[in-house]
Amino acid sequence: MRHDQTLTAGQRQAGGAAPNAGGEQPDGVASAAKSLIDELEDAIARTDLHHRAAVMRRLTDLFLSNGTGFSDEHIAMFDEVMSRLVAAIDSSARAQFGDLIARSPHAPVKTSRLLALDDEIKVAGPILSHSKALDEATLIEGARTKSQSHLFAISLRETIGEAVTDVLLERGDTEVVRSTANNPGAKFSEFGHTTLVHRSRDDSELALRVWMRSDVPRQHLLSLFAAASEEVQKQLESADRQKVQLYRYLVAQAKNQIQTRMREHSQAYAAARAHVEQLHRAGELTGERVGAFAHAGKFDEVTVALSLLCDLPVGHIERAIVHQRPDHLLVLAKAIGLDWETTRAILLMRTPVKSPSDTDVDATAQSYARLQQKTAMSAMHFYRLRARAETQLEAG
């Protein structure tokens, strides 16, 4: 078992004789280790930085050459003395040392942590980007307290857990967030996905990187695409107002094609569709069932259910749900007789960065109460006609 407490000379001698998992500790390695560690102890007591650095390099070479041959006791012994010496050498020597051990599978834990949290990025960078000796708590501490360069170094790790990416996306500048989004080994929480989409709306390069990830939930991608495509539409309209209708049609077509491809490659969507269609055939697809899906955050089940109940394409329903304005969704919900609580649950599924205020919810509730079902049914009939016309146009 590794330990970090200071070892006495007697313990070091005992550690040198301890067998490792593969058998007895090699005598030559053990003797060399003990000799160098004694020399390190002496170096720490001296003020000559060059001597300290030279001893550190010799110890590092020995450690890297024979790391697999050391027992846990020896590694802990190295770690204790190394961590003390790291604080006593200049930044150039620390950087050289950190670069040497960054990729070592047997890097000393305590020393690696000290280097990772060094204020100098030339020291911390290689360790933060590559060392497997760092635990998640150290990465989070570095991400919360150190510079943007430190955060960027963390974003390059082979794998990054959700708790760490949460901090990178919250604190990181544009370069850090783009790098994190571009890392296939990065994992994102619900907060992370929402933050990625939110920050993508004003950053086309980040939006592309998020769009290319296969692990971002579809509702987040749809929300991102809806916001981005509206901005593109505004730019096109301002450039040539005579072609407004054509541009709107092209943007809608792009939406449909991308949404369709996303659904075709989603196993979750396929399973949700099969389940909801079975309920529909059995006459069990009720407003209460839709409400249960919405309260559980089951985006795919809700979209398929509304598609069947409204007799509209799934893409139409998806766009109505993720659109920033709720009007379209209110019309569909009222037309099929959903109560306000179910409609409200669907509206809250859009996973905005912050939930709507009570004032906004109350205003939407009042609008829903004023909307007549007859009016909503007429509007939905128009939506059906338009959807069928678009389908025929695409087929032609």
Sequence and secondary structure as in RCSB ss.txt:
>XXXX:A:sequence
MRHDQTLTAGQRQAGGAAPNAGGEQPDGVASAAKSLIDELEDAIARTDLHHRAAVMRRLTDLFLSNGTGFSDEHI
AMFDEVMSRLVAAIDSSARAQFGDLIARSPHAPVKTSRLLALDDEIKVAGPILSHSKALDEATLIEGARTKSQSH
LFAISLRETIGEAVTDVLLERGDTEVVRSTANNPGAKFSEFGHTTLVHRSRDDSELALRVWMRSDVPRQHLLSLF
AAASEEVQKQLESADRQKVQLYRYLVAQAKNQIQTRMREHSQAYAAARAHVEQLHRAGELTGERVGAFAHAGKFD
EVTVALSLLCDLPVGHIERAIVHQRPDHLLVLAKAIGLDWETTRAILLMRTPVKSPSDTDVDATAQSYARLQQKT
AMSAMHFYRLRARAETQLEAG
>XXXX:A:secstr
    S   HHHHHHHHH  BTTBS  HHHHHHHHHHHHHHHHHHHS  HHHHHHHHHHHHHHHHHHGGGS HHHH
HHHHHHHHHHHTTS HHHHHHHHHHHTT TT  HHHHHHHHT S HHHHHHHHHH TT  HHHHHHHHHHS HHH
HHHHHTSS B HHHHHHHHHH  HHHHHHHHT TTB   HHHHHHHHHHHTT HHHHHHHHH SSS HHHHHHHH
HHHHHHHHHHHHHH GGGHHHHHHHHHHHHHHHHHHHHHT HHHHHHHHHHHHHHHTT   HHHHHHHHHTT HH
HHHHHHHHHHT  HHHHHHHHHSSS HHHHHHHHHTT  HHHHHHHHGGG  SS   HHHHHHHHHHHHHS HHH
HHHHHHHHHHHHHHHHHHHH 
